[in-house]
Amino acid sequence: MAIKAELFASSFMVFILITCTNAMDSQVYIVTVDGTPAIHKFPRSAESPRAFPSSTRSEMLAYTSELVARHDDLLSSTFTSSSYRKLYSYSHVLNGFAVKLRPKQADDLRNSQGVRHVEADWRLKKLTTHTPDFLGLPTGAWPRDGGPSNAGENVVIGIIDTGIDPTHPSFSARGPVPYPPLANFHGKCETSAGSSVPLCNGKIIAAQHFAAAAQAAGAFNASNDLASPVDEDGHGSHTASIAAGNHGVFVNSDGFYFGEASGMAPRARISVYKALYRHFGGFMSDVVAAIDQATKDGVDVLSLSVGPSSPPSSTRFAYLSAFDVALLSAVKAGVFVAQAAGNGGPYPRTMASFSPWIMSVAAGLDDRNYSNWIYLGNGARLAGLGLAPATPGEQMYDLVLAEDAAVANNSGFSFSPSNCQQPEVLNKAFVQGKILMCTYSFSFLYGGATVRKVADTAKSLSAVGFVLFVTRELPGNKFNPIPLGMPGVVITDVQDSTSLLNYYNSSSAGSAARAKIGNGMSPTYEGTGPQVAIYSSRGPGVKDYTLRDSDVLKPNILGPGSLIWGAWTPSSMDEPDFQGQRFAMISGTSMATPHIAGVAALIKQAHPDWSPGAIASAMMTTASVADKNGKQLLAQHYSSTGSIILNPATPFDIGGGAINPSAALDPGLVFKAEYEDYIGFLCSIAQMDQTQVLNVTGSSCTKSKSAADLNSPSITISNLVAHRIITRTVTNVAAAIETYKVSYVEPEGIAMQVSPSLFTIQGGQSVTLSVTLKVAAPITGEYSFGSMLLSGDKGHAVRIPLAVRAGAG
């Protein structure tokens, strides 16, 4: 069903979701109305940012009930009760409701007194362990927080995803230290129909699901989709375990041990908000309801591995969608928000996360690999990927090519015998006790063929092992090692595959071709990394659906996102290679995001009074721009032939750089951007109707602050004409006085000056820097990149990236 909405707003903002029950052309709309959201009327207390002051909580609940009543009165006075069905009232981060109406009814609502904006609902999608060691947590951030048994204590991470598997050991509350009740947290725990397992246990502190919009749109199917917080997909359990899964959980897959897993903040609590579903993803109005509830409950951090396919077309600017505005209110409430950058890389302007108040997370490769080899009878050793045991003993085994073992009549099957997807197309007598040779083709990219099915086929035919090889370069191929449960190796190099085939063909149709497969169960660590993964979305950030460049740096940070072990749901069909398993190793910016959310929880534990903007600044300014060998970070790109190459990473690949948790706990200086600054940013956008800002956010334009002047830990100018002076204010969050020296690397073709170049700053004090940028070379139309470094005499080093494009006006 098509979904359409427009947005109304005022100093009082309300969102309502309505569903029409008797019209085939009805659509879901999000509506904002007069009235201040609760988070604006009842600010959080400074002493306890999680909760409202106890004396006003009852007033807040009464106020939100009054808002809901107003929503109901507006609808009932405008429409007959049979012509709509309200799905949600938003009262905390937005003042409005979600409703499904015919387009004519939506027009009537737009013209109703008290209605400020109407926006069409739209779909969102999922943006789909060694990393604690890789990030230095065991020797860095964890000891500062009291070790892994205390890392994240009393911090709540909200996970908006596909739910959670409460039976998974990553979320068990068993252990030497129980989880006591958490003061000032107000989340609730739904019951799961047909399940005797409690959803909440202290570790999982709340669990709710949101599907009203999906049901209204006809996407939710009760026979396929579970109307409870229980995860049937695996994605939500995986992301939750990365952020806050228990420490030291044994990773077992196919009966093999792959080490121990841990979340970034293993002692943090998890609050679950299921708004995504296996078959269709999710809808903005359901996700906004989850954001509204999470903020009301009192989460400290929100992790969103979800986003749109492109900037929404229902609003003039991406920053003004109900989704982004809801997150802005959450930030005002003290909630740190991490969102996946998207998986549209390596192409520019593919970000799925837009606003400066959101930490947009890119995905990197760490230095862990699961390599394997096949040893041929002629003495050659060919490299590949394995994550599989060796063939038994030291002896070699006969090779057999799948085509040579095909049954006589195989034309009626869906896959070629060479792909080894169906055992019935191969003659078991030819395969038994041998190493089966299979071909990787387009069917593995687009036709549903999987490496897991190759292993299953070889196993059912009693092969001793298998080798899967490529015969040509295939653009878009993805060779991720998976647990195979039997000896196997995937040869990804065309030249090595040719050597294998030549050896086989030169041995009298294979009668004398022999080989053995090595042990690929143990990872290797190259000592390099991170690198930007090929799929990770790239900047520059865009301001609207026409993909006009913004002056907001995106992405903001790089986190580990490739081949990440995490909790999984055995019944999930989302990753066929891990069906039936309790752990999966998958990749995506979805996996990078909870790493950042978990690190944010560690920072919040150490500095409970820090704002989301201060936490974001601490991460970005201390991030690394060098790999483990001290060389410049690299980013994967495609060559003209479709092969993967490495280029120097820019801020449009990595933002501030690769996350460094230990350094982020003690950044020295931070660039604070608060709610009022973000409102000023919205008010300054070219051609922005300031009434629209008021209608959407509920806040008036009392000052204007351009995107480039927003006090963020980066400087991005998409159109520098002649020269410009940018200001940044730094605040000393260290206890001691410190003297900082300013140095910088000029973007190519841009002259740069910073004043003051040397300053001394007391703890808690602030200093404003003036940065002058001037076009100093012919205009090329391309971005150039630089950086500014503030080096303190106490050892702090604060770095911000610059991305500048000179323009003619």
ChimeraX attribute file (.defattr): number of C-alpha atoms within 10 A of each C-alpha:
attribute: neighborCount
match mode: 1-to-1
recipient: residues
	/A:1	12
	/A:2	11
	/A:3	17
	/A:4	22
	/A:5	24
	/A:6	22
	/A:7	25
	/A:8	28
	/A:9	30
	/A:10	26
	/A:11	22
	/A:12	26
	/A:13	35
	/A:14	39
	/A:15	39
	/A:16	30
	/A:17	30
	/A:18	28
	/A:19	26
	/A:20	23
	/A:21	16
	/A:22	12
	/A:23	13
	/A:24	10
	/A:25	13
	/A:26	27
	/A:27	25
	/A:28	34
	/A:29	31
	/A:30	34
	/A:31	36
	/A:32	36
	/A:33	34
	/A:34	25
	/A:35	22
	/A:36	26
	/A:37	26
	/A:38	25
	/A:39	22
	/A:40	20
	/A:41	13
	/A:42	18
	/A:43	16
	/A:44	18
	/A:45	13
	/A:46	13
	/A:47	11
	/A:48	13
	/A:49	21
	/A:50	25
	/A:51	24
	/A:52	23
	/A:53	18
	/A:54	11
	/A:55	8
	/A:56	12
	/A:57	13
	/A:58	11
	/A:59	13
	/A:60	19
	/A:61	15
	/A:62	11
	/A:63	19
	/A:64	19
	/A:65	14
	/A:66	13
	/A:67	27
	/A:68	21
	/A:69	12
	/A:70	18
	/A:71	28
	/A:72	16
	/A:73	11
	/A:74	17
	/A:75	19
	/A:76	14
	/A:77	9
	/A:78	13
	/A:79	14
	/A:80	9
	/A:81	13
	/A:82	10
	/A:83	18
	/A:84	23
	/A:85	18
	/A:86	23
	/A:87	24
	/A:88	25
	/A:89	29
	/A:90	33
	/A:91	30
	/A:92	33
	/A:93	33
	/A:94	38
	/A:95	34
	/A:96	35
	/A:97	30
	/A:98	34
	/A:99	31
	/A:100	33
	/A:101	30
	/A:102	22
	/A:103	16
	/A:104	10
	/A:105	17
	/A:106	26
	/A:107	13
	/A:108	12
	/A:109	22
	/A:110	20
	/A:111	12
	/A:112	13
	/A:113	10
	/A:114	19
	/A:115	25
	/A:116	30
	/A:117	26
	/A:118	30
	/A:119	25
	/A:120	26
	/A:121	30
	/A:122	20
	/A:123	18
	/A:124	22
	/A:125	20
	/A:126	26
	/A:127	27
	/A:128	18
	/A:129	21
	/A:130	18
	/A:131	23
	/A:132	21
	/A:133	12
	/A:134	19
	/A:135	22
	/A:136	14
	/A:137	22
	/A:138	15
	/A:139	13
	/A:140	17
	/A:141	28
	/A:142	23
	/A:143	15
	/A:144	17
	/A:145	18
	/A:146	12
	/A:147	17
	/A:148	23
	/A:149	19
	/A:150	19
	/A:151	30
	/A:152	31
	/A:153	21
	/A:154	19
	/A:155	27
	/A:156	30
	/A:157	33
	/A:158	31
	/A:159	31
	/A:160	27
	/A:161	34
	/A:162	30
	/A:163	31
	/A:164	34
	/A:165	26
	/A:166	21
	/A:167	13
	/A:168	17
	/A:169	19
	/A:170	30
	/A:171	27
	/A:172	17
	/A:173	17
	/A:174	13
	/A:175	9
	/A:176	7
	/A:177	10
	/A:178	11
	/A:179	19
	/A:180	9
	/A:181	10
	/A:182	13
	/A:183	10
	/A:184	16
	/A:185	18
	/A:186	17
	/A:187	19
	/A:188	15
	/A:189	18
	/A:190	16
	/A:191	17
	/A:192	17
	/A:193	10
	/A:194	6
	/A:195	9
	/A:196	8
	/A:197	12
	/A:198	13
	/A:199	24
	/A:200	21
	/A:201	18
	/A:202	18
	/A:203	25
	/A:204	25
	/A:205	24
	/A:206	25
	/A:207	26
	/A:208	25
	/A:209	25
	/A:210	25
	/A:211	26
	/A:212	24
	/A:213	32
	/A:214	23
	/A:215	14
	/A:216	23
	/A:217	20
	/A:218	10
	/A:219	18
	/A:220	22
	/A:221	12
	/A:222	9
	/A:223	7
	/A:224	11
	/A:225	17
	/A:226	20
	/A:227	20
	/A:228	23
	/A:229	27
	/A:230	28
	/A:231	27
	/A:232	25
	/A:233	27
	/A:234	30
	/A:235	31
	/A:236	32
	/A:237	30
	/A:238	32
	/A:239	34
	/A:240	33
	/A:241	30
	/A:242	31
	/A:243	33
	/A:244	32
	/A:245	31
	/A:246	26
	/A:247	21
	/A:248	16
	/A:249	20
	/A:250	16
	/A:251	22
	/A:252	16
	/A:253	19
	/A:254	14
	/A:255	10
	/A:256	15
	/A:257	12
	/A:258	18
	/A:259	15
	/A:260	14
	/A:261	25
	/A:262	26
	/A:263	30
	/A:264	33
	/A:265	37
	/A:266	30
	/A:267	27
	/A:268	29
	/A:269	28
	/A:270	28
	/A:271	30
	/A:272	32
	/A:273	28
	/A:274	27
	/A:275	33
	/A:276	30
	/A:277	28
	/A:278	21
	/A:279	14
	/A:280	15
	/A:281	20
	/A:282	29
	/A:283	27
	/A:284	24
	/A:285	35
	/A:286	28
	/A:287	28
	/A:288	26
	/A:289	33
	/A:290	26
	/A:291	29
	/A:292	23
	/A:293	21
	/A:294	29
	/A:295	30
	/A:296	23
	/A:297	20
	/A:298	26
	/A:299	30
	/A:300	30
	/A:301	30
	/A:302	29
	/A:303	26
	/A:304	26
	/A:305	30
	/A:306	27
	/A:307	26
	/A:308	19
	/A:309	18
	/A:310	20
	/A:311	24
	/A:312	21
	/A:313	17
	/A:314	20
	/A:315	19
	/A:316	18
	/A:317	21
	/A:318	23
	/A:319	22
	/A:320	23
	/A:321	24
	/A:322	29
	/A:323	20
	/A:324	19
	/A:325	21
	/A:326	27
	/A:327	25
	/A:328	27
	/A:329	25
	/A:330	30
	/A:331	24
	/A:332	24
	/A:333	29
	/A:334	27
	/A:335	25
	/A:336	29
	/A:337	27
	/A:338	28
	/A:339	28
	/A:340	33
	/A:341	36
	/A:342	32
	/A:343	26
	/A:344	20
	/A:345	23
	/A:346	20
	/A:347	16
	/A:348	14
	/A:349	20
	/A:350	24
	/A:351	32
	/A:352	27
	/A:353	29
	/A:354	28
	/A:355	24
	/A:356	24
	/A:357	27
	/A:358	23
	/A:359	31
	/A:360	30
	/A:361	37
	/A:362	38
	/A:363	34
	/A:364	32
	/A:365	24
	/A:366	27
	/A:367	20
	/A:368	19
	/A:369	19
	/A:370	20
	/A:371	21
	/A:372	27
	/A:373	22
	/A:374	26
	/A:375	17
	/A:376	21
	/A:377	17
	/A:378	10
	/A:379	8
	/A:380	14
	/A:381	17
	/A:382	20
	/A:383	19
	/A:384	24
	/A:385	23
	/A:386	32
	/A:387	27
	/A:388	26
	/A:389	22
	/A:390	23
	/A:391	22
	/A:392	14
	/A:393	7
	/A:394	10
	/A:395	9
	/A:396	18
	/A:397	22
	/A:398	20
	/A:399	27
	/A:400	25
	/A:401	24
	/A:402	23
	/A:403	17
	/A:404	16
	/A:405	19
	/A:406	21
	/A:407	16
	/A:408	9
	/A:409	8
	/A:410	14
	/A:411	11
	/A:412	8
	/A:413	12
	/A:414	10
	/A:415	17
	/A:416	19
	/A:417	24
	/A:418	22
	/A:419	25
	/A:420	30
	/A:421	27
	/A:422	20
	/A:423	18
	/A:424	16
	/A:425	24
	/A:426	24
	/A:427	16
	/A:428	18
	/A:429	12
	/A:430	18
	/A:431	25
	/A:432	19
	/A:433	17
	/A:434	24
	/A:435	28
	/A:436	30
	/A:437	27
	/A:438	24
	/A:439	24
	/A:440	25
	/A:441	20
	/A:442	15
	/A:443	15
	/A:444	16
	/A:445	15
	/A:446	9
	/A:447	11
	/A:448	12
	/A:449	20
	/A:450	19
	/A:451	26
	/A:452	18
	/A:453	19
	/A:454	26
	/A:455	26
	/A:456	19
	/A:457	22
	/A:458	32
	/A:459	19
	/A:460	14
	/A:461	21
	/A:462	17
	/A:463	24
	/A:464	24
	/A:465	28
	/A:466	29
	/A:467	29
	/A:468	23
	/A:469	24
	/A:470	19
	/A:471	17
	/A:472	14
	/A:473	14
	/A:474	15
	/A:475	13
	/A:476	14
	/A:477	16
	/A:478	10
	/A:479	12
	/A:480	18
	/A:481	23
	/A:482	20
	/A:483	26
	/A:484	24
	/A:485	17
	/A:486	21
	/A:487	27
	/A:488	36
	/A:489	32
	/A:490	27
	/A:491	26
	/A:492	22
	/A:493	16
	/A:494	14
	/A:495	14
	/A:496	19
	/A:497	23
	/A:498	15
	/A:499	14
	/A:500	23
	/A:501	16
	/A:502	11
	/A:503	20
	/A:504	23
	/A:505	15
	/A:506	12
	/A:507	12
	/A:508	10
	/A:509	14
	/A:510	17
	/A:511	13
	/A:512	16
	/A:513	21
	/A:514	21
	/A:515	23
	/A:516	28
	/A:517	29
	/A:518	23
	/A:519	20
	/A:520	24
	/A:521	20
	/A:522	17
	/A:523	17
	/A:524	13
	/A:525	13
	/A:526	11
	/A:527	13
	/A:528	17
	/A:529	24
	/A:530	27
	/A:531	29
	/A:532	33
	/A:533	27
	/A:534	24
	/A:535	22
	/A:536	32
	/A:537	31
	/A:538	29
	/A:539	27
	/A:540	28
	/A:541	27
	/A:542	27
	/A:543	21
	/A:544	21
	/A:545	15
	/A:546	13
	/A:547	16
	/A:548	13
	/A:549	17
	/A:550	22
	/A:551	24
	/A:552	25
	/A:553	32
	/A:554	35
	/A:555	34
	/A:556	30
	/A:557	31
	/A:558	35
	/A:559	28
	/A:560	34
	/A:561	27
	/A:562	25
	/A:563	24
	/A:564	24
	/A:565	25
	/A:566	28
	/A:567	30
	/A:568	30
	/A:569	27
	/A:570	17
	/A:571	15
	/A:572	19
	/A:573	16
	/A:574	15
	/A:575	15
	/A:576	14
	/A:577	19
	/A:578	25
	/A:579	18
	/A:580	16
	/A:581	17
	/A:582	23
	/A:583	27
	/A:584	27
	/A:585	22
	/A:586	22
	/A:587	23
	/A:588	27
	/A:589	32
	/A:590	32
	/A:591	33
	/A:592	34
	/A:593	34
	/A:594	34
	/A:595	31
	/A:596	31
	/A:597	32
	/A:598	32
	/A:599	30
	/A:600	32
	/A:601	33
	/A:602	30
	/A:603	28
	/A:604	24
	/A:605	23
	/A:606	18
	/A:607	15
	/A:608	17
	/A:609	14
	/A:610	18
	/A:611	21
	/A:612	27
	/A:613	28
	/A:614	25
	/A:615	24
	/A:616	29
	/A:617	29
	/A:618	29
	/A:619	32
	/A:620	32
	/A:621	31
	/A:622	27
	/A:623	26
	/A:624	23
	/A:625	23
	/A:626	18
	/A:627	18
	/A:628	16
	/A:629	10
	/A:630	11
	/A:631	12
	/A:632	17
	/A:633	25
	/A:634	23
	/A:635	23
	/A:636	23
	/A:637	19
	/A:638	17
	/A:639	10
	/A:640	8
	/A:641	9
	/A:642	13
	/A:643	14
	/A:644	15
	/A:645	13
	/A:646	15
	/A:647	15
	/A:648	13
	/A:649	19
	/A:650	23
	/A:651	27
	/A:652	25
	/A:653	32
	/A:654	36
	/A:655	32
	/A:656	30
	/A:657	29
	/A:658	30
	/A:659	27
	/A:660	24
	/A:661	26
	/A:662	24
	/A:663	19
	/A:664	23
	/A:665	23
	/A:666	19
	/A:667	25
	/A:668	27
	/A:669	31
	/A:670	27
	/A:671	25
	/A:672	23
	/A:673	21
	/A:674	20
	/A:675	18
	/A:676	17
	/A:677	21
	/A:678	22
	/A:679	22
	/A:680	22
	/A:681	21
	/A:682	26
	/A:683	25
	/A:684	18
	/A:685	18
	/A:686	8
	/A:687	8
	/A:688	13
	/A:689	14
	/A:690	17
	/A:691	18
	/A:692	22
	/A:693	22
	/A:694	22
	/A:695	25
	/A:696	31
	/A:697	31
	/A:698	29
	/A:699	23
	/A:700	18
	/A:701	17
	/A:702	10
	/A:703	12
	/A:704	18
	/A:705	18
	/A:706	18
	/A:707	24
	/A:708	22
	/A:709	20
	/A:710	26
	/A:711	25
	/A:712	28
	/A:713	29
	/A:714	28
	/A:715	26
	/A:716	25
	/A:717	24
	/A:718	22
	/A:719	17
	/A:720	19
	/A:721	16
	/A:722	14
	/A:723	15
	/A:724	14
	/A:725	14
	/A:726	18
	/A:727	16
	/A:728	19
	/A:729	18
	/A:730	21
	/A:731	19
	/A:732	21
	/A:733	20
	/A:734	18
	/A:735	10
	/A:736	12
	/A:737	15
	/A:738	20
	/A:739	15
	/A:740	22
	/A:741	15
	/A:742	18
	/A:743	16
	/A:744	17
	/A:745	14
	/A:746	18
	/A:747	20
	/A:748	15
	/A:749	19
	/A:750	22
	/A:751	15
	/A:752	20
	/A:753	15
	/A:754	18
	/A:755	13
	/A:756	14
	/A:757	13
	/A:758	14
	/A:759	15
	/A:760	14
	/A:761	19
	/A:762	16
	/A:763	15
	/A:764	14
	/A:765	14
	/A:766	16
	/A:767	15
	/A:768	12
	/A:769	17
	/A:770	15
	/A:771	17
	/A:772	16
	/A:773	22
	/A:774	17
	/A:775	21
	/A:776	14
	/A:777	11
	/A:778	10
	/A:779	14
	/A:780	11
	/A:781	12
	/A:782	10
	/A:783	19
	/A:784	18
	/A:785	20
	/A:786	19
	/A:787	18
	/A:788	21
	/A:789	17
	/A:790	21
	/A:791	19
	/A:792	21
	/A:793	12
	/A:794	12
	/A:795	11
	/A:796	19
	/A:797	18
	/A:798	24
	/A:799	27
	/A:800	24
	/A:801	28
	/A:802	25
	/A:803	23
	/A:804	24
	/A:805	22
	/A:806	25
	/A:807	17
	/A:808	9
	/A:809	7
